[in-house]
């Protein structure tokens, strides 16, 4: 899979980031919230990202 960085909240490797793939999907890097209280399948996960990341992606017309 080819992954392309679209937008991040900083220039470091460990910040919330949105990536595009050559599969027509997105990958999202963020924190795993321990207190979400949701029941999700074992093969899935949740990540929490700041609203500013999505706002930046939208204003930059990336998504």
Secondary structure, DSSP 8 states (H G I E B T S, - for coil): --EEEEEESSSSTTS-EEEEETTS-EEEE-B--TT------TT----B--HHHHHHHHHTT--
